[in-house]
Amino acid sequence: GVAVAVFVLALGFGATAVVIVALLLGLGAALWQARTAREQARAARIEGRKAQAVKRFLLDIFEANSHMQDDPLKAQQTTARELLDIGVQRVEEGLRDEPEARLEVLESLAEIYLQIGLRLEAARLYQMATDLARAAYGPQDLRFARVALHCARALNSTPLRDEVPRLLDEARLALDAGRDDPDLRAHLLHDLTTHYRYQSLAKALPASEEAASLVERIDLEEAPNLYRVAARMQMIAGHYDRAEQFLRQAISAAQKQGDARTVNAHTELAEALHHQGRVTEAEAHARQALALSEHHHGPQHRWTLIVRVRLSNLLFEAGRGDEAAALRDQCERALAQDRPEYDAMFRADMADYLARPLSSRGRPDLSEPLERADLADLEQHFPHSSARAQREAELADIALGYGRLDDAKSLIDAAIARWDRFLGGHGTPAVTVHCKSVAARLHMANGRLDAAASCLAGADWPTRAGVGRFRAAVLKGVAQRAEIETRLGRPGRAQALADAELAALHEHLQGAQLPDPTALLLLARGNARRATEDLRGAESDLRAALELRRMHDDNASLWLAEVEVALASCLMVMDGRDEARTLLADAQNIYRQHPGPSPRFLLPLEQAMAEIRS
């Protein structure tokens, strides 16, 4: 500004003035260069002093492990964790006059605590670092914003997460007050999404989309994580095709930084593809993720266990039970070990993953303890989360299966209210259909068929694969609609629903399998055909459903017994009483292994047994 003003004046005073201007500009440049050199020298002195302070501090800490101590044998047996704790105890005193060095050591120690799975200890160190940075640099300095964001990320996985919004607000104010930093801005958007992703779709979704947009404009090191968090929010919102796009971008960005960075993106891409009913593609990406994780992290690493159990669950859903069970067994054997990185939060996550296939394979009795363990963890750490709502919905469905109607009502009412608060007006078809289906089953259990039909009719059903048209929960919901139509005396409508869904599923899967929802649709169509006196058609559907259950369910599956009773009832009308007796005896034996199945299962069995005795 000054140089321009002088130049304008020179135009009015002639050539001599031009020379003066040139001299002034040259002097200005020289002064600027000198000032820059002084600032660089000062920064170098500060960095050198900080490096020396850190070095002295570290040498002092490791003297605790030195042979020069009074008890050298005991000193040499000091564990890494004990050395870390010693460092934390001494950091305040040892670096009292070097705040920048103290800050660097605090962050380094916190990061090491994180790496060995001690999240709460890491979070507390980051809190100390944040307070120090605020005092040393001021609340509008980008260096403070960086430390505050690191602290927020650490706190978000601990019971101290209620402090995260304040830290994120402080970091945003610092970024808005001065020169913007794209890396810090991206970090902020990532942490906003991570914090709110289970609490408010309205807050998390736009932050994740802004982060992805920022990455597309600027090449950032955090690009893989930013694309992944954007994909996660799209999946929660029920847009699996959009999530797929972000995850493919995440893989492309991660490959530039090394194959290890692609593990999570391949795992999540498998999930996005599976929710679209693209089973074969999903399996390929899940296998690739497991191979990469085992290679880069080792077979017992916590990340590898998560990838392995997710592949196992995908294989269970796709009807590959033997391999799925072998992978699950590997995970359970690993979890039996007492490893520091297998902390309570990780074990709760694994309990959730291990529970998921048990209900679909007919063993809600085995699933329930795991689901309740995960719910207890969510109640403690994420009390207002959408994840808690989903666990409550799953447990409500289990309670229905065992006739605990009051328990089911309490759980599903809480789940729907929590889920609606999370959505804030946004639509998420597939998950909403699941909650509505559980509520409809509760109405059916109470004999309110019209209310059940109305509940499902009011759901926002997905209409294409990209938003969950072929997700298992949606297919099961269609089967339930067909069952309701049959019970309401409209078996023709029921058969038309099941016909359309089975045809669409067959065309879409192209040879792959989804045995559980397919068996439910066949059962629903078989019951509808029996109601229209199409006994041969009913028998064909029920035998096909029975074959799927026998091949893919647990031997003591509630759903297997349900199909056996339905087929036995059909066969008795067709003079197949001997086979019917065998089927009913097997179903009765299965029900004895469960803690009190609901009237939904027992009444049809009792009716069939009474008929066969008459």
Secondary structure, 3 states (H helix, E strand, C coil): CHHHHHHHHHHHHCHHHHHHHHHHHHHHHHHHHHHHHHHHHHHHHHHHHHHHHHHHHHHHHHHHHCCCCCCHHHHHCCCHHHHHHHHHHHHHHHCCCCHHHHHHHHHHHHHHHHHCCCHHHHHHHHHHHHHHHHHHHCCCCHHHHHHHHHHHHHHCCCCCHHHHHHHHHHHHHHHHHCCCCHHHHHHHHHHHHHHHCCCCHHHHHHHHHHHHHHHHHCCCCCHHHHHHHHHHHHHHCCCHHHHHHHHHHHHHHHHCCCHHHHHHHHHHHHHHHHHCCCHHHHHHHHHHHHHHHHHHHCCCCHHHHHHHHHHHHHHHHCCCHHHHHHHHHHHHHHHCCCCCCCCHHHHHHHHHHHHHHHHHCCCHHHHHHHHHHHHHHHHHHCCCCHHHHHHHHHHHHHHHHCCCHHHHHHHHHHHHHHHHHHHCCCCCHHHHHHHHHHHHHHHHHCCCHHHHHHHHHCCCCCCCHHHCCCCHHHHHHHHHHHHHHHHCCCHHHHHHHHHHHHHHHHHHHCCCCCHHHHHHHHHHHHHHHHHCCCHHHHHHHHHHHHHHHHHHCCCCCHHHHHHHHHHHHHHHHCCCHHHHHHHHHHHHHHHHCCCCCCHHHHHHHHHHHHHHHC
